[in-house]
């Protein structure tokens, strides 16, 4: 009970760092027609980032990969990354 009261007081005084104070985090998808991971030269087309040369560049631009999936389409296989802004 004391801990909850302390957190409530700290939050009301602005002492707790709110992740969403500057707005919600950005997130989106990256797509590559290659099913090979970054080490093999994959490049991606990403929401919020445009064209990037690999996973390393996604991290350098302030985003992180939260999930990935290989999909099959009529045109072949593709590689999707779900990315999220890092704060």
C-alpha positions in Angstrom: 0.0 0.0 0.0 2.8 2.4 0.9 4.6 1.6 -2.5 1.4 2.3 -4.4 1.0 5.6 -2.6 4.6 6.6 -3.2 4.3 5.8 -7.0 1.0 7.8 -7.2 2.6 10.8 -5.5 5.8 10.6 -7.6 3.7 10.4 -10.8 1.6 13.4 -9.8 4.8 15.4 -9.1 6.2 14.4 -12.5 9.0 12.2 -11.0 8.1 9.1 -13.0 9.4 9.0 -16.5 6.4 8.5 -18.8 7.4 6.7 -22.1 4.5 8.3 -23.9 5.1 11.9 -22.7 6.4 12.8 -26.2 3.7 10.8 -27.9 3.2 7.1 -28.8 6.1 5.1 -30.2 6.3 4.6 -34.0 6.2 1.1 -35.4 5.7 -0.6 -38.7 6.9 -3.2 -41.2 10.0 -3.7 -43.3 9.9 -6.0 -46.3 12.6 -7.8 -48.3 12.1 -10.0 -51.3 15.1 -12.0 -50.1 14.5 -14.6 -47.4 18.1 -14.5 -46.2 19.0 -12.6 -43.1 21.0 -9.4 -43.1 24.4 -11.1 -43.0 23.7 -12.2 -46.6 23.0 -8.8 -48.0 19.3 -8.3 -47.5 17.9 -4.8 -48.0 14.5 -3.7 -46.7 11.8 -1.2 -47.5 10.5 0.1 -44.2 7.7 2.2 -42.9 9.2 5.4 -41.3 12.7 4.6 -42.6 12.4 4.1 -46.4 15.1 1.9 -47.9 17.7 0.4 -45.5 20.6 -1.9 -46.3 20.1 -4.2 -43.4 19.1 -4.9 -39.8 22.1 -3.0 -38.5 20.9 0.2 -40.2 17.4 -0.2 -38.7 19.0 -0.1 -35.2 21.3 2.8 -36.1 18.2 4.8 -37.1 16.7 4.3 -33.7 14.3 1.4 -34.3 14.5 -2.3 -33.1 13.2 -5.5 -34.6 10.4 -7.0 -32.5 9.4 -9.9 -34.7 10.0 -11.4 -38.2 8.3 -13.8 -40.5 9.0 -15.4 -43.9 5.9 -15.5 -46.1 5.1 -17.2 -49.4 3.3 -15.3 -52.1 2.5 -16.0 -55.8 5.7 -14.1 -56.7 7.9 -16.1 -54.3 9.0 -15.8 -50.7 9.5 -12.6 -48.8 10.9 -11.6 -45.4 9.0 -9.2 -43.1 10.3 -7.5 -40.0 8.1 -5.8 -37.5 9.9 -2.7 -36.1 9.4 -0.4 -33.2 11.0 2.9 -32.3 13.4 2.7 -29.4 13.2 5.3 -26.6 
